[in-house]
Amino acid sequence: MSSEKRTFDLSVVIVNYNVEYFLEQCLNSVREASKQCATEIFVVDNNSNDGSVQMVQAKFPEVKLIENKDNKGFSSANNQAIKQAKGKYILLLNPDTVVEELTFKKITDFMKNTPSCGGLGVRMVDGKGDFLPESKRGLPTPKVAFYKIFGLSALFPKSKEFGAYHLGYLNEDETNEIDILSGAFLCVSAEAIEKIGLLDETFFMYGEDIDFSYRITKGGYKNYYLPETTIIHYKGESTKKSSVNYVFVFYKAMVIFAQKHFSKNNAKIFSLAIHLAIYFRASLAIFNRFVKFSFPFLIDLVFIFGGLILLTNHWQSADIHFPDFVFDYSIPIYSLTWLIAAVFFGVYDKEPKPTAIVKSTLLGTALILLVYALLPKEWQFSRVFILIGALWVICAHYIKTCLSNLFSYGSPKYSNVKRKHFIICGEEEETNRVKGLLHETYPNIGQIKTIDIKKNLSTEVNKSIYENSRTIFNELIFCAKNITPSEIIRCMNQLAGQEIHFKIAQPDTSFIIGSNSIETRGDLYAMKINSITRPDNLRSKRIFDLFISCIGLCLSPLLIWLFMRKKQFIFNLFSVFKGEISIVGYCTQKTEDVDKNRDLPSLKRGLLNPLSGNTVNDSKLIDQVNINYAKEYSIIKDLRILIKKWTYLDF
């Protein structure tokens, strides 16, 4: 990377891992921004299996693609591209970002005009248009890290003393010298890299940007924050911070940084504080997840159990006595049976079907009565009690849900799934295409209004949001074919803080991205939406796999003689039982250059598929069969495929 070989103004390096839709959106914006200065683009793929590589090859032939056969981590993957880069400046860019069309010109101009600048970051906003404080950060010294870890920086964000981690006392709209840059957008001069070296590959993920930024300043350069251009970063912090894995990986990266750069005494103190914080935060994360997961079940268990106890007390007051085992065994077992049945029927899903509780209670009651009939006569105390208990389970669930909705939404309706009302900004042809995409992908659409982009965008949006007091438009979709990233970001900035969800529809694609977090797939609307990703169907599919694999393994001494590859048959059943593969999956493509199921949700590899045993080389036919399987999935479909294709279970 000598000065003679720096033939570009900017080298953009994007490391990707299984975020195909975000990567495509990012590359569309990068392609536009590259028109303003001589730019080369690298995508380093860390062994994605979602079609990212095929998408880049098909839609962005100008991109220099590096395909890794394993996940090398953030630092190592970036270094692969940096070694090949020929730009005067190197930009490390996350795939979950959108840059303005003048972003590259503004950052290269600033660095050219500021010789002391070794590293540069810009103003970042999330998917809601809210400013991301990690756009500018201070050095995490032991004291600063302590304030951050134990929440003092969050309590006093504007304090110079306590808010040093995110430099909250600096104006987000002013250019400032800062200590630490964000790895989501980190521009560094090639000259600085030659002096300080590449990213430290000791950091697999997290912490490498802190180390790199610190080494830039140690090398005699300065890091700057430039608010003259803004990017969108669909960060996953809100999701990741609640996970135990994030806590351990992030804070251990901080320990590595301390041991590398601080004195031994300071490093020991810092390391001790970090380890205390790890276990403190990990405990909080585990407790938080446990409470969120178990709370609905515990509430229902209390309702069911309490109701049955009250019922027995009422009958006892009428001189109807129950044996002691009813209180010790029967009532707890009945309660758990109805609760487990409710779980399997999707009563606790995000948007449960109104009939789920009735179906689950009927199944639970049938199981209870079946076992009850097999018990000795002295244990059969009352079938009426079981039937009234079942009625109570149904009533209690509806009462609890309606009360919850009354306090949460102000309405006692059982189902309070809000209808979404959309505003689409773009030209007529594109807005009609997006309308069709919405109708294909989202089942609960309210009103859809379109806005002519020739008018003042934010003004028209504000008018549309509040013009009808009965209809609040809460989803705003920008057509990227007609609206530039800078216009989108400007509108998001002006509307930030309102209860509006922003989404971007890319041209000539079958998806709309609109999430505050890259980890949240619920707001990513994609064509060919299917029934197979619904929680109840995923659960049914897994139960089907477990049932068939268990039956198959139990009968294997007999069934094994029906197959040529006996060992493979047993191995396959064990793999299904462990959840590594499924009984039925997609049809696989035969050619290497086919874009493999990129528009379909990911499924485990199936032993069987709708075309098992048939030699089919028509990729369009295979695609259509896979789409139909995903859209029209049912457990009956899997059963039919198993009955027809069972002879291929040993492949």
GIDA-V394338 format. One record per residue. N is the residue number from 0. PSI is psi in whole degrees, 0 to 359 (999 if undefined). Layout:
BEGIN
n=N psi=PSI
n=N psi=PSI
END
This chain:
BEGIN
n=0 psi=48
n=1 psi=164
n=2 psi=331
n=3 psi=335
n=4 psi=4
n=5 psi=81
n=6 psi=353
n=7 psi=154
n=8 psi=321
n=9 psi=136
n=10 psi=120
n=11 psi=127
n=12 psi=120
n=13 psi=121
n=14 psi=125
n=15 psi=141
n=16 psi=99
n=17 psi=40
n=18 psi=59
n=19 psi=312
n=20 psi=318
n=21 psi=320
n=22 psi=317
n=23 psi=316
n=24 psi=317
n=25 psi=313
n=26 psi=327
n=27 psi=317
n=28 psi=324
n=29 psi=321
n=30 psi=318
n=31 psi=316
n=32 psi=332
n=33 psi=345
n=34 psi=344
n=35 psi=347
n=36 psi=158
n=37 psi=113
n=38 psi=139
n=39 psi=147
n=40 psi=128
n=41 psi=138
n=42 psi=121
n=43 psi=113
n=44 psi=125
n=45 psi=57
n=46 psi=48
n=47 psi=152
n=48 psi=22
n=49 psi=10
n=50 psi=8
n=51 psi=314
n=52 psi=313
n=53 psi=322
n=54 psi=315
n=55 psi=316
n=56 psi=321
n=57 psi=320
n=58 psi=341
n=59 psi=69
n=60 psi=339
n=61 psi=346
n=62 psi=138
n=63 psi=106
n=64 psi=128
n=65 psi=116
n=66 psi=113
n=67 psi=147
n=68 psi=357
n=69 psi=171
n=70 psi=105
n=71 psi=356
n=72 psi=170
n=73 psi=311
n=74 psi=309
n=75 psi=318
n=76 psi=317
n=77 psi=319
n=78 psi=326
n=79 psi=316
n=80 psi=321
n=81 psi=323
n=82 psi=333
n=83 psi=348
n=84 psi=145
n=85 psi=23
n=86 psi=152
n=87 psi=332
n=88 psi=145
n=89 psi=126
n=90 psi=117
n=91 psi=118
n=92 psi=132
n=93 psi=149
n=94 psi=344
n=95 psi=45
n=96 psi=160
n=97 psi=124
n=98 psi=153
n=99 psi=160
n=100 psi=340
n=101 psi=6
n=102 psi=312
n=103 psi=321
n=104 psi=318
n=105 psi=319
n=106 psi=323
n=107 psi=322
n=108 psi=317
n=109 psi=316
n=110 psi=326
n=111 psi=321
n=112 psi=356
n=113 psi=84
n=114 psi=332
n=115 psi=350
n=116 psi=117
n=117 psi=326
n=118 psi=149
n=119 psi=136
n=120 psi=165
n=121 psi=175
n=122 psi=130
n=123 psi=141
n=124 psi=155
n=125 psi=188
n=126 psi=349
n=127 psi=359
n=128 psi=7
n=129 psi=140
n=130 psi=135
n=131 psi=117
n=132 psi=337
n=133 psi=3
n=134 psi=331
n=135 psi=128
n=136 psi=156
n=137 psi=168
n=138 psi=129
n=139 psi=71
n=140 psi=166
n=141 psi=319
n=142 psi=314
n=143 psi=318
n=144 psi=322
n=145 psi=314
n=146 psi=322
n=147 psi=311
n=148 psi=319
n=149 psi=15
n=150 psi=2
n=151 psi=327
n=152 psi=327
n=153 psi=328
n=154 psi=325
n=155 psi=68
n=156 psi=333
n=157 psi=357
n=158 psi=136
n=159 psi=329
n=160 psi=306
n=161 psi=337
n=162 psi=26
n=163 psi=339
n=164 psi=314
n=165 psi=11
n=166 psi=47
n=167 psi=342
n=168 psi=349
n=169 psi=139
n=170 psi=128
n=171 psi=346
n=172 psi=10
n=173 psi=142
n=174 psi=132
n=175 psi=154
n=176 psi=133
n=177 psi=173
n=178 psi=311
n=179 psi=135
n=180 psi=159
n=181 psi=137
n=182 psi=346
n=183 psi=330
n=184 psi=97
n=185 psi=107
n=186 psi=129
n=187 psi=146
n=188 psi=145
n=189 psi=327
n=190 psi=318
n=191 psi=320
n=192 psi=320
n=193 psi=329
n=194 psi=319
n=195 psi=344
n=196 psi=179
n=197 psi=179
n=198 psi=144
n=199 psi=115
n=200 psi=0
n=201 psi=329
n=202 psi=108
n=203 psi=315
n=204 psi=135
n=205 psi=140
n=206 psi=339
n=207 psi=328
n=208 psi=325
n=209 psi=313
n=210 psi=314
n=211 psi=316
n=212 psi=317
n=213 psi=320
n=214 psi=330
n=215 psi=314
n=216 psi=326
n=217 psi=336
n=218 psi=3
n=219 psi=7
n=220 psi=175
n=221 psi=150
n=222 psi=139
n=223 psi=153
n=224 psi=123
n=225 psi=110
n=226 psi=5
n=227 psi=347
n=228 psi=146
n=229 psi=142
n=230 psi=157
n=231 psi=133
n=232 psi=109
n=233 psi=67
n=234 psi=156
n=235 psi=22
n=236 psi=316
n=237 psi=327
n=238 psi=315
n=239 psi=324
n=240 psi=341
n=241 psi=357
n=242 psi=147
n=243 psi=321
n=244 psi=318
n=245 psi=316
n=246 psi=310
n=247 psi=314
n=248 psi=315
n=249 psi=310
n=250 psi=331
n=251 psi=329
n=252 psi=324
n=253 psi=324
n=254 psi=316
n=255 psi=317
n=256 psi=316
n=257 psi=316
n=258 psi=332
n=259 psi=323
n=260 psi=339
n=261 psi=163
n=262 psi=162
n=263 psi=316
n=264 psi=312
n=265 psi=322
n=266 psi=322
n=267 psi=315
n=268 psi=315
n=269 psi=315
n=270 psi=318
n=271 psi=314
n=272 psi=319
n=273 psi=316
n=274 psi=322
n=275 psi=317
n=276 psi=322
n=277 psi=309
n=278 psi=329
n=279 psi=309
n=280 psi=321
n=281 psi=319
n=282 psi=317
n=283 psi=318
n=284 psi=316
n=285 psi=314
n=286 psi=317
n=287 psi=315
n=288 psi=322
n=289 psi=315
n=290 psi=314
n=291 psi=321
n=292 psi=316
n=293 psi=342
n=294 psi=312
n=295 psi=322
n=296 psi=317
n=297 psi=319
n=298 psi=313
n=299 psi=323
n=300 psi=318
n=301 psi=316
n=302 psi=311
n=303 psi=309
n=304 psi=314
n=305 psi=320
n=306 psi=320
n=307 psi=323
n=308 psi=316
n=309 psi=323
n=310 psi=316
n=311 psi=320
n=312 psi=321
n=313 psi=317
n=314 psi=325
n=315 psi=327
n=316 psi=338
n=317 psi=16
n=318 psi=28
n=319 psi=113
n=320 psi=143
n=321 psi=143
n=322 psi=158
n=323 psi=328
n=324 psi=340
n=325 psi=316
n=326 psi=324
n=327 psi=325
n=328 psi=308
n=329 psi=307
n=330 psi=314
n=331 psi=319
n=332 psi=316
n=333 psi=314
n=334 psi=314
n=335 psi=323
n=336 psi=311
n=337 psi=323
n=338 psi=315
n=339 psi=320
n=340 psi=321
n=341 psi=322
n=342 psi=313
n=343 psi=334
n=344 psi=6
n=345 psi=23
n=346 psi=331
n=347 psi=12
n=348 psi=166
n=349 psi=317
n=350 psi=77
n=351 psi=152
n=352 psi=141
n=353 psi=332
n=354 psi=356
n=355 psi=319
n=356 psi=323
n=357 psi=313
n=358 psi=316
n=359 psi=321
n=360 psi=322
n=361 psi=318
n=362 psi=313
n=363 psi=318
n=364 psi=319
n=365 psi=318
n=366 psi=317
n=367 psi=314
n=368 psi=325
n=369 psi=312
n=370 psi=321
n=371 psi=320
n=372 psi=337
n=373 psi=353
n=374 psi=157
n=375 psi=156
n=376 psi=324
n=377 psi=344
n=378 psi=351
n=379 psi=91
n=380 psi=326
n=381 psi=115
n=382 psi=328
n=383 psi=321
n=384 psi=319
n=385 psi=316
n=386 psi=319
n=387 psi=323
n=388 psi=319
n=389 psi=318
n=390 psi=322
n=391 psi=320
n=392 psi=314
n=393 psi=311
n=394 psi=316
n=395 psi=319
n=396 psi=314
n=397 psi=319
n=398 psi=313
n=399 psi=315
n=400 psi=318
n=401 psi=320
n=402 psi=320
n=403 psi=317
n=404 psi=328
n=405 psi=315
n=406 psi=328
n=407 psi=318
n=408 psi=356
n=409 psi=11
n=410 psi=134
n=411 psi=14
n=412 psi=149
n=413 psi=313
n=414 psi=118
n=415 psi=39
n=416 psi=118
n=417 psi=133
n=418 psi=136
n=419 psi=133
n=420 psi=125
n=421 psi=142
n=422 psi=127
n=423 psi=124
n=424 psi=119
n=425 psi=181
n=426 psi=161
n=427 psi=313
n=428 psi=317
n=429 psi=321
n=430 psi=326
n=431 psi=321
n=432 psi=318
n=433 psi=322
n=434 psi=313
n=435 psi=321
n=436 psi=318
n=437 psi=315
n=438 psi=331
n=439 psi=331
n=440 psi=337
n=441 psi=123
n=442 psi=346
n=443 psi=55
n=444 psi=135
n=445 psi=240
n=446 psi=151
n=447 psi=124
n=448 psi=141
n=449 psi=151
n=450 psi=131
n=451 psi=122
n=452 psi=352
n=453 psi=342
n=454 psi=174
n=455 psi=115
n=456 psi=304
n=457 psi=324
n=458 psi=314
n=459 psi=322
n=460 psi=315
n=461 psi=317
n=462 psi=315
n=463 psi=325
n=464 psi=321
n=465 psi=12
n=466 psi=336
n=467 psi=112
n=468 psi=337
n=469 psi=340
n=470 psi=116
n=471 psi=114
n=472 psi=117
n=473 psi=4
n=474 psi=119
n=475 psi=117
n=476 psi=126
n=477 psi=131
n=478 psi=107
n=479 psi=343
n=480 psi=329
n=481 psi=344
n=482 psi=131
n=483 psi=157
n=484 psi=323
n=485 psi=323
n=486 psi=320
n=487 psi=312
n=488 psi=321
n=489 psi=317
n=490 psi=320
n=491 psi=319
n=492 psi=317
n=493 psi=333
n=494 psi=3
n=495 psi=142
n=496 psi=342
n=497 psi=163
n=498 psi=64
n=499 psi=137
n=500 psi=125
n=501 psi=140
n=502 psi=155
n=503 psi=126
n=504 psi=117
n=505 psi=150
n=506 psi=144
n=507 psi=34
n=508 psi=165
n=509 psi=33
n=510 psi=159
n=511 psi=123
n=512 psi=131
n=513 psi=81
n=514 psi=150
n=515 psi=357
n=516 psi=135
n=517 psi=339
n=518 psi=346
n=519 psi=108
n=520 psi=352
n=521 psi=334
n=522 psi=10
n=523 psi=104
n=524 psi=122
n=525 psi=143
n=526 psi=165
n=527 psi=36
n=528 psi=150
n=529 psi=169
n=530 psi=347
n=531 psi=339
n=532 psi=359
n=533 psi=140
n=534 psi=320
n=535 psi=324
n=536 psi=322
n=537 psi=320
n=538 psi=317
n=539 psi=320
n=540 psi=319
n=541 psi=320
n=542 psi=318
n=543 psi=315
n=544 psi=315
n=545 psi=317
n=546 psi=311
n=547 psi=318
n=548 psi=322
n=549 psi=313
n=550 psi=317
n=551 psi=318
n=552 psi=321
n=553 psi=323
n=554 psi=7
n=555 psi=326
n=556 psi=332
n=557 psi=315
n=558 psi=332
n=559 psi=332
n=560 psi=352
n=561 psi=355
n=562 psi=146
n=563 psi=314
n=564 psi=82
n=565 psi=315
n=566 psi=319
n=567 psi=322
n=568 psi=312
n=569 psi=316
n=570 psi=318
n=571 psi=316
n=572 psi=320
n=573 psi=320
n=574 psi=321
n=575 psi=316
n=576 psi=320
n=577 psi=351
n=578 psi=12
n=579 psi=325
n=580 psi=177
n=581 psi=163
n=582 psi=314
n=583 psi=138
n=584 psi=198
n=585 psi=157
n=586 psi=139
n=587 psi=148
n=588 psi=148
n=589 psi=330
n=590 psi=149
n=591 psi=334
n=592 psi=6
n=593 psi=137
n=594 psi=101
n=595 psi=101
n=596 psi=36
n=597 psi=338
n=598 psi=3
n=599 psi=154
n=600 psi=154
n=601 psi=139
n=602 psi=153
n=603 psi=151
n=604 psi=138
n=605 psi=145
n=606 psi=324
n=607 psi=162
n=608 psi=169
n=609 psi=341
n=610 psi=16
n=611 psi=132
n=612 psi=349
n=613 psi=138
n=614 psi=106
n=615 psi=121
n=616 psi=0
n=617 psi=105
n=618 psi=327
n=619 psi=320
n=620 psi=318
n=621 psi=316
n=622 psi=315
n=623 psi=320
n=624 psi=317
n=625 psi=319
n=626 psi=315
n=627 psi=320
n=628 psi=318
n=629 psi=318
n=630 psi=326
n=631 psi=28
n=632 psi=140
n=633 psi=160
n=634 psi=333
n=635 psi=324
n=636 psi=317
n=637 psi=320
n=638 psi=318
n=639 psi=318
n=640 psi=320
n=641 psi=317
n=642 psi=320
n=643 psi=326
n=644 psi=16
n=645 psi=336
n=646 psi=350
n=647 psi=15
n=648 psi=349
n=649 psi=13
n=650 psi=999
END
